[in-house]
Amino acid sequence: MGLLDKIKKKAMDLSQPSQPSEKERAVPQTAARGRVMVIGLDCAPPRHIFNEYADDIPNLTKLRENGLWGPLESITPPITVPAWMCMMTSKDPGTLGIYGFRNRKDHTYDGLSFATSWAVKERTVWDILSDAGKDSIVMSVPPSYPPKPLRGIQIGCFLTPNDNAEYTYPKEIKAELKENVGEYIFDVRNFRTDNTQYILDESYRMTEQKFKAADYLLSHKPWDFFMVVEMGPDRLNHGIWSYIDPQHPRHKPNNPYQESLRDYYRFLDGKIGELLRHADDDTTVLVVSDHGAKAMVGGVCFNEWLRSEGYLSFTGEIPEGLTPVDKLDIDWSKTTAWGDGGYYGRLFLNVEGREPDGIVPANRYEQTRDELIRKIESMVDHDGNPMENRALKPEEIYQQNNGVAPDLIVIFGELKWRSVGSLGHGSIYTFENDTGPDEANHAEQGIFIMNNAPGQETGPKEGLHLWDVHSTILDLFGLEPAPGALGTSVLKK
């Protein structure tokens, strides 16, 4: 029997939550009442948790049926970084100054830098709890590398470069976990691959180890607040969505992986059942996701389109084969705008006096943006049908625009299309992802389940937003949210 088969068999034995052992009950806790456990499932969509897989995930279904639940509106655009930190600070991406995994460093043409924990300047849930004397265990909430000081323990997220990095606070927790748990797996490395079995095997292995580490810390360390984010649903959604979704344009009926995501959720639910042993009658449990998922039709070659429309120019010919835009010689004296790839598009204008070789006069900035908005929103797809694109001005959707914001945030085809930044495709449409195979894009709604909150109502609830989670957690502790919080406690909605 292989590792995957053994793990699946074990998962079937964990279909129902069990009571804490005597050893677990003996672990000293700092709070006699008012503990909060948050289980984050990256990219988990309402359709799977609330409907399609409900009979296969008894622990999550029991939490939902005995609690308050509903779809959780994500940020615009719905992307892992910064969505989790927007949830934990109750601030929008513009206020955080984090517009994605990578952000423009300044107004030069030197490219983008990866977001790290140090980019987060707003106060998180655990910052406020630390000041209130509460102990927290925070595991893999993006972006949390490098880990920052708090009252308790923090472990880095999937952006941690490798196992050699200092990924825990305090530092000595790393050695303790290695000795008692083994390897801490941050992510499915190289998950953009055609090797579907590899993605599955590594997702199971990552989840197994992360929940093993969580069990160890909850058993041996004091905590008032616990949170873990599991990346498995996200990696599998991107890797195998065409296999499991009959509506996906590349779906093949009766394929060998048709039930693979359902099987994984059954396993994940068993691990959640193990974790719930640490949630006593005085613990409120929340299960949340940062966004959902939907089938990806293809990609819009953003820079190919900008070039065809006369906004982007190069000093020489585009070489054969796919080439990232930052590897080409852009003629800035003739370039009005350029774009970036990802699950959504970011458009940057080459503004006179702002960029080193800007050509867009400041007094034509708004006119140029409005012109681009009209053209982007009137685009048609490869079959000539309207794409229903949206091109948004950051200052109109965010409270602030810190850092270097895109000049336009572009949602292609209601997120059924992604933005492709490279050139050399020979078309403005592509059905191959230039960064590796990808079957799904993010969707606008994640999930929210709250169980065992004092005095809470039960049943479905509409109108929940991702940044309500920050305010809800602090309300459970009798604390005020951070100044400027955008959310409202669910207990007060």
C-alpha positions in Angstrom: 0.0 0.0 0.0 1.5 3.4 -1.0 1.6 6.6 1.0 -1.5 8.1 -0.6 -3.5 4.9 -0.1 -2.5 4.7 3.6 -3.4 8.4 4.1 -6.8 7.9 2.5 -7.5 4.8 4.6 -6.6 6.7 7.8 -8.9 9.6 6.7 -11.8 7.2 6.5 -11.2 6.3 10.2 -11.4 10.0 11.1 -14.8 10.8 9.8 -16.2 11.9 13.2 -14.7 14.3 15.7 -13.4 12.6 18.9 -13.0 14.0 22.4 -9.7 15.3 23.8 -7.5 12.7 25.4 -6.6 13.0 29.1 -3.1 14.2 28.1 -4.5 16.9 25.8 -7.0 18.1 28.5 -4.0 18.4 30.9 -2.2 20.9 28.7 -2.4 24.3 30.6 -4.3 27.0 28.8 -4.1 30.7 29.4 -7.9 31.4 29.0 -10.6 29.5 30.8 -13.1 30.8 28.2 -13.2 32.6 25.0 -10.6 30.7 22.9 -10.9 30.9 19.1 -9.8 28.4 16.5 -9.7 29.5 12.8 -9.2 26.9 10.1 -8.3 28.5 6.8 -8.8 26.6 3.6 -7.2 28.5 0.7 -9.4 28.7 -2.4 -12.2 26.5 -0.9 -15.4 27.4 -2.8 -18.9 27.4 -1.4 -20.2 24.9 -4.0 -17.9 22.2 -2.7 -18.1 22.8 1.1 -21.8 23.7 1.3 -23.3 21.5 -1.4 -21.4 19.0 -3.7 -19.2 17.4 -1.1 -21.3 18.0 2.1 -22.0 14.3 2.6 -18.3 13.4 2.4 -17.1 15.9 4.9 -19.0 15.2 8.1 -16.9 17.3 10.4 -17.3 20.5 8.3 -20.9 19.7 7.7 -21.6 19.3 11.4 -19.9 22.6 12.2 -22.0 24.3 9.5 -25.3 22.7 10.4 -24.9 23.7 14.1 -23.4 27.1 13.3 -23.7 30.3 11.3 -22.6 30.0 7.7 -22.6 31.6 4.3 -20.6 32.7 1.3 -17.8 35.2 2.2 -17.3 38.0 -0.3 -13.6 38.3 -1.1 -11.6 41.4 -2.0 -11.2 42.9 -5.5 -9.4 41.1 -7.0 -9.7 37.8 -5.1 -6.1 36.7 -4.8 -4.4 34.9 -1.9 -1.9 37.7 -1.3 -3.2 40.0 0.0 -6.7 38.4 0.7 -5.7 36.6 3.9 -4.0 39.7 5.3 -7.0 41.8 4.4 -9.1 39.3 6.4 -6.8 39.5 9.4 -6.4 43.4 9.4 -9.9 44.3 8.0 -8.2 46.6 5.5 -8.3 46.6 1.7 -5.4 45.9 -0.7 -4.8 49.6 -1.3 -4.6 50.4 2.4 -2.1 47.6 2.8 -0.3 48.7 -0.3 -0.2 45.1 -1.5 -1.8 44.4 -4.8 -0.7 40.8 -5.4 2.1 38.4 -4.9 4.4 40.8 -6.7 4.2 44.5 -6.5 5.9 47.4 -8.3 8.8 48.5 -6.2 8.8 52.2 -7.4 8.0 54.1 -10.6 11.1 52.9 -12.4 11.0 50.1 -14.9 12.9 47.7 -12.8 10.1 45.3 -12.3 8.2 43.8 -9.3 9.2 42.5 -5.9 7.6 39.7 -3.9 5.4 40.6 -0.9 6.7 39.7 2.5 5.4 39.9 6.0 7.3 43.2 6.4 5.1 44.8 3.8 2.2 44.5 6.2 2.1 47.7 8.3 -1.5 47.4 9.6 -2.4 45.7 12.9 -3.4 42.0 12.6 -5.7 40.1 14.9 -2.7 38.5 16.7 -1.0 41.9 17.1 -4.1 43.2 19.0 -4.4 39.9 21.0 -0.7 40.1 22.0 -1.2 43.6 23.4 -4.2 42.2 25.4 -2.0 39.4 26.9 -3.5 36.6 24.8 -1.4 33.8 23.4 -1.6 33.0 19.7 -0.4 30.1 17.4 -0.4 31.4 13.8 0.5 28.9 11.1 1.1 29.8 7.5 -1.2 32.8 7.1 0.1 34.6 3.9 2.2 36.6 3.8 4.0 35.5 7.0 7.6 35.1 5.9 9.7 36.2 7.6 7.8 35.5 10.8 7.3 38.5 13.0 7.3 38.8 16.8 4.1 38.2 18.7 2.9 36.8 22.0 3.0 33.1 21.0 4.2 31.3 17.9 4.2 32.1 14.2 5.2 29.8 11.3 5.9 31.1 7.8 3.6 30.6 4.8 4.0 29.2 1.3 6.3 32.1 0.4 9.0 30.7 2.7 11.9 29.9 0.3 12.9 26.6 1.7 13.4 24.5 4.9 16.8 26.2 5.5 15.2 29.6 6.1 14.3 30.8 9.6 10.6 30.3 9.4 9.4 30.3 13.0 9.0 32.7 15.8 10.5 32.1 18.3 13.4 30.6 16.3 13.8 27.6 18.6 10.3 26.3 17.5 11.8 25.2 14.2 14.1 22.7 15.8 11.4 21.5 18.2 9.0 20.8 15.3 11.7 19.0 13.3 12.5 16.8 16.3 8.9 16.0 17.2 7.0 16.3 13.9 9.5 16.1 11.0 9.6 18.3 7.9 7.3 21.3 7.8 6.0 21.5 4.2 5.1 25.0 3.1 3.7 24.3 -0.4 3.5 21.9 -3.3 6.7 22.9 -5.0 6.5 23.1 -8.8 2.7 22.6 -8.7 2.3 23.9 -12.2 2.9 20.6 -13.9 1.1 18.1 -16.1 1.9 15.4 -13.6 -1.5 15.2 -11.9 -0.5 12.4 -9.6 2.4 14.4 -8.3 0.1 17.3 -7.4 -2.2 14.9 -5.6 0.5 13.1 -3.7 2.3 16.2 -2.6 -1.0 17.9 -1.5 -1.8 14.9 0.7 1.8 15.0 2.1 1.7 18.7 2.8 -1.7 18.5 4.5 -0.7 15.5 6.6 2.4 17.3 7.9 0.8 20.6 8.5 -2.0 19.1 10.6 0.5 17.0 12.4 2.4 20.1 13.3 -0.8 21.9 14.4 -1.7 19.0 16.6 1.7 19.1 18.3 1.6 22.8 19.0 -2.0 22.7 20.3 -1.0 19.8 22.6 2.1 21.4 24.0 1.8 25.2 23.8 -0.5 27.6 25.5 -3.0 29.3 23.2 -6.0 31.6 23.3 -6.1 32.0 19.5 -5.1 29.5 16.9 -5.1 29.8 13.1 -3.8 27.7 10.3 -4.1 28.1 6.5 -4.0 25.0 4.4 -3.0 25.5 0.8 -4.0 22.0 -0.5 -7.5 23.1 -1.9 -5.8 25.9 -3.9 -3.1 23.7 -5.4 -5.6 21.0 -6.3 -8.1 23.4 -7.8 -5.5 24.9 -10.1 -4.1 21.5 -10.9 -7.1 19.3 -11.5 -10.2 21.4 -12.0 -10.8 20.2 -15.6 -11.0 16.7 -14.3 -13.6 17.3 -11.6 -15.8 20.0 -13.2 -18.1 18.8 -16.1 -18.5 22.5 -17.1 -14.8 23.0 -17.7 -14.1 23.4 -21.5 -11.4 20.8 -21.3 -13.3 18.3 -19.2 -13.3 14.6 -20.2 -16.0 12.4 -18.8 -15.1 9.3 -16.8 -11.5 10.4 -16.4 -9.4 8.7 -13.7 -9.3 11.8 -11.5 -13.0 12.6 -11.6 -13.4 12.0 -7.8 -9.9 13.0 -6.8 -10.9 16.4 -5.3 -13.8 14.8 -3.4 -11.3 12.2 -2.0 -9.0 14.9 -0.9 -11.7 16.8 0.9 -12.7 13.6 2.7 -9.1 13.2 3.9 -8.9 16.9 4.8 -12.1 16.7 6.8 -10.6 13.8 8.8 -7.6 16.0 9.7 -10.0 18.7 10.7 -11.8 16.2 12.9 -8.5 15.5 14.7 -7.9 19.2 15.2 -11.3 19.7 16.7 -10.2 17.5 19.6 -8.5 20.6 20.9 -11.7 22.7 20.7 -13.6 22.3 24.0 -17.0 23.7 24.9 -15.5 27.2 25.4 -13.9 27.4 22.0 -15.4 29.1 19.0 -14.4 27.5 15.7 -14.3 29.4 12.4 -13.7 27.8 9.0 -13.0 30.4 6.3 -11.5 30.7 2.8 -10.0 33.7 1.1 -11.8 33.2 -2.2 -13.4 30.5 -4.3 -12.5 28.9 -7.6 -14.0 28.6 -11.1 -13.1 27.0 -14.4 -10.5 29.0 -16.4 -11.3 29.2 -20.1 -8.0 30.7 -21.2 -5.7 33.7 -21.0 -5.8 37.2 -22.5 -2.3 38.2 -23.7 -2.4 41.6 -22.2 0.8 43.0 -23.7 0.0 41.5 -27.1 -3.3 43.4 -27.0 -1.6 46.6 -25.8 0.9 46.3 -28.6 -1.8 45.7 -31.2 -3.7 48.8 -30.0 -0.6 50.9 -30.3 0.0 51.5 -26.6 3.2 49.4 -26.3 6.3 49.5 -28.5 9.6 47.7 -28.8 12.9 48.6 -30.3 13.3 45.4 -32.2 11.4 42.3 -33.4 9.7 40.0 -30.9 11.8 36.8 -30.8 10.2 33.5 -31.6 8.9 31.6 -28.6 7.3 33.1 -25.5 9.2 35.9 -23.9 8.4 37.8 -20.7 7.8 41.5 -21.3 10.5 42.5 -18.9 13.0 40.5 -21.0 12.2 42.6 -24.1 13.6 46.0 -25.1 10.6 48.3 -24.7 10.8 51.6 -26.5 9.7 53.9 -23.7 9.7 56.9 -26.0 6.7 55.4 -27.8 5.0 53.4 -25.0 1.9 54.6 -23.3 1.1 51.5 -21.2 2.2 48.0 -20.3 0.6 45.2 -18.4 1.4 42.4 -16.0 0.2 38.8 -16.0 -1.6 36.9 -13.3 -5.1 35.9 -12.2 -6.0 39.5 -13.0 -4.4 42.2 -15.1 -2.5 45.2 -13.8 -2.0 48.1 -16.2 0.6 50.7 -15.7 0.8 54.0 -17.6 4.1 55.6 -18.7 3.4 59.0 -17.1 5.5 62.1 -17.9 7.3 63.3 -14.7 6.5 60.0 -12.9 8.2 57.3 -14.8 11.8 58.0 -16.0 10.9 58.2 -19.7 7.2 58.9 -19.3 5.2 60.2 -22.3 1.6 60.5 -21.0 1.2 64.2 -20.0 -0.3 64.6 -16.5 -3.2 66.6 -17.9 -4.1 63.6 -20.2 -3.8 61.0 -17.5 -7.5 60.6 -16.8 -8.4 60.8 -20.5 -5.9 58.0 -21.3 -7.2 55.8 -18.5 -10.8 56.3 -19.6 -9.9 55.5 -23.2 -8.3 52.3 -22.1 -11.2 51.4 -19.9 -13.6 51.7 -22.8 -11.5 49.6 -25.0 -10.8 46.9 -22.4 -14.4 46.6 -21.4 -15.5 46.4 -25.1 -13.2 43.4 -25.9 -14.7 40.2 -27.3 -13.4 36.7 -26.9 -12.0 34.3 -29.5 -15.6 33.5 -30.7 -16.5 37.2 -31.0 -18.7 37.2 -27.8 -18.4 40.1 -25.3 -16.0 39.2 -22.6 -17.7 41.3 -19.9 -14.3 42.7 -18.7 -14.0 45.2 -16.0 -11.2 47.8 -15.8 -11.2 49.5 -12.4 -9.5 52.6 -11.0 -7.8 51.7 -7.7 -8.8 55.0 -6.0 -12.4 54.2 -6.7 -12.4 50.8 -5.0 -9.9 51.2 -2.2 -9.9 53.5 0.8 -6.2 54.4 0.2 -3.6 53.7 -2.5 -0.4 53.0 -0.6 2.8 51.7 -2.3 2.7 51.8 -6.1 -0.8 51.0 -7.2 -1.6 49.9 -10.8 -3.2 52.6 -12.8 -5.9 50.1 -13.7 -7.0 46.8 -12.2 -8.4 44.6 -15.0 -10.7 41.6 -14.5 -10.9 39.6 -17.7 -14.1 37.7 -18.5 -15.5 37.7 -15.0 -12.4 35.8 -13.9 -12.9 33.0 -16.4 -9.8 34.4 -18.2 -6.5 35.2 -16.7 -4.0 37.9 -17.7 -0.9 36.7 -19.6 2.0 39.1 -19.6 4.4 37.4 -22.1 4.6 38.0 -25.8 5.1 35.6 -28.7 1.7 33.9 -28.6 0.7 35.1 -32.1 -2.7 36.0 -30.8 -4.3 38.0 -28.0 -5.9 34.8 -26.8 -4.2 31.7 -25.5 -5.3 28.4 -24.0 -1.9 27.5 -22.6 -0.6 29.2 -19.5 2.9 30.8 -19.9 3.8 29.9 -16.3 2.7 26.3 -16.5 -0.5 24.3 -16.6 -3.4 25.9 -14.7 -7.1 24.8 -14.7 -8.9 27.3 -12.5 -9.0 30.9 -11.7 -10.1 32.4 -8.4 -13.8 33.2 -7.8 -15.4 36.1 -5.9 -16.7 34.2 -2.9 -15.1 32.0 -0.3 -16.7 30.3 2.7 -17.6 31.3 6.3 -18.6 28.9 9.1 -18.8 29.9 12.8 -19.6 27.3 15.4 -20.1 27.7 19.2 -19.9 31.5 19.5 -21.7 32.8 22.6 -25.2 33.8 21.8 -24.8 33.4 18.0 -27.7 32.7 15.7 -27.5 29.6 13.5 -28.3 28.9 9.9 -27.3 30.5 6.6 -26.4 34.2 6.5 -25.9 36.5 3.5 -23.9 39.7 3.3 -20.7 38.4 4.9 -17.4 40.0 3.8 -13.9 38.8 4.2 -12.8 41.7 6.4 -15.7 41.0 8.8 -13.6 38.1 10.1 -11.1 40.4 11.9 -13.8 42.2 13.7 -15.6 39.0 14.6 -12.6 37.3 16.2 -11.8 40.4 18.3 -15.5 40.7 19.3 -15.3 37.1 20.6 -12.5 38.2 22.9 -14.4 41.4 23.9 -11.8 43.6 22.1 -12.3 46.5 19.7 -11.2 46.0 16.0 -8.2 47.9 14.6 -8.8 51.6 13.9 -10.2 52.0 10.4 -11.4 48.4 10.2 -13.7 48.0 7.2 -15.6 45.0 8.6 -18.3 44.5 11.2 -18.5 41.6 13.7 -20.8 38.9 12.4 -22.3 38.8 15.9 -23.5 42.4 15.4 -24.7 42.2 11.8 
